Amino acid sequence: MTPFKLQIITPEKTFFDGEVEQVIARTTVGDVGILKGHEPYCAALGVGQMRVMINGEFRRAATSGGIIKVSREQTTILVQTCEWAEDIDVSRANKARDAAEERRKAAVNDKELALAEAKLQRALNRIDTASFLK
């Protein structure tokens, strides 16, 4: 496959900036695959996993909330969070899951419930992403 430029940017840093052969990202309406020469495209990203092929090997990352923009020059992914599967602290993710489940049970209004469910979804995504390394 022919490589193309990919940038993954979070609010804190440029997470990745380099050449890749393929990107598969979770949009709010399903997964999208990007190869060199993809038509210009823009979509919202939800909580999910992203797979990035670098030198013929896929790396998996947990992501949450953002956008993907594909142009002729490069693909840019702006996300709230991004973490390679091998960098996920599963113990911390399990604690976050447990805390979110407790917050969900204790929620007294729709806003608190929605926040707890969003935190739970992110924690479960991190746990699931890390599980692919086993």
N, C-alpha and C positions, 0 to 999 in steps of 0.2 A: 504494500500500500504506500501511496505517496504521502509524505509528511506535510503538515501544515502547522502554523503558529497557533498556540493556545495560551491564553492568559486566564488564570483563576485568581480573582481578587476578593478579599474579605475586607471588612471595615478596618481591621488591624494591620493587614499586610498584603503584599502580593504573594499568594500561596504557591502559585506555579507560573512559570514563564518559560516556555520552550516549545520544541517541536514534538508533535504527536502524530500517530497514524489514524486514530479514531477516538471519538468521544461518544459515549452513550449516557444521556442525562435524563433524569426524571422531571418532566414538566408537570404542570397542574392537570393536564389532560392525557398523560401517558408518556412513555419513553420516546426519545428521539435519538437517532443515530446520525453522527456528523462525520463525513469524510471530506477530503480535499475536493474542492469544486462544488460543495453544497451551495444551493441557491441562498441568497441573502434571507435571513430568518431571524425572528425574535420571539421569545416565549417566556412566560413566567415559570419559575421553578418552585416546587414545593419541598417538603421534607422528603428525602429519599437518598438513593445511592447513585453515584456517578462512577462510570468505568472509563478509564483513560488508557489507551494503548500507547505505550512508549517502548520503542525498540522491539516491537513484536510481542510484548507482554502486557497484559491488562493489570492495572492497579485500580483498586476499588477505594472510593472515598464516601464518607457520610457527609451529606450537605443539608442545609436548611434555608429555605426562602431566598429567592433571588431572581435573576434573569439570565438568559443566554442570548447572545447576539452573534450571529454569523454574518460575516462580510467576505468579500473576495480576498481581502488581505489576511484576516485572522478570525478566530473564534474567541470571544470574550465571555467569561462567566463571572458574574458578580453575585456573591452569596453572603448571607449573614455569617454562616459558619461552614468550614470545610476541614475534614480531618481524614488523612489516609487510614485505612483499616488497621495497619500495623502500629499506628500511633495512638489508637484508642485505648484508654484506661478502662477496661471492662468493669473493674471493681467500682470505679467512680460512676460509670454509666448505670450500673445496677443500683447504686445508692440514689442516683437521680431518679431512676424509675420508681423506686420505693417511695421516695419523697413526693413525687408527682401523684402516685396512687393515693397517698394519704391526703394530699391537698385536694384531690378530686372528691374523695369521700367527705371532706370537711367543707367543701364549697357551699356558700350560703346564697349565691346568686349566679346568674348566667355568665357574668364576666369572670368570676373566680373559676367557674367550671371550665370555661373555654381556655383560660390561661393554664390550668392544670392539665387539661387534655393536650394542649400544644407541647408542654414540657414532657409529658409522657410519650408523645409521638416521637419527639427528638431523641429521648433516651432509648426507646425501643429501636429506632433506626441505627443508633450508634452500636447497640448490642448486636443487632442483626448483621451490620456491616463487618464488625470484628469477627463474627462467627465464620465468615468465609475463609479465614486463615487456617482453620483447623483441618 
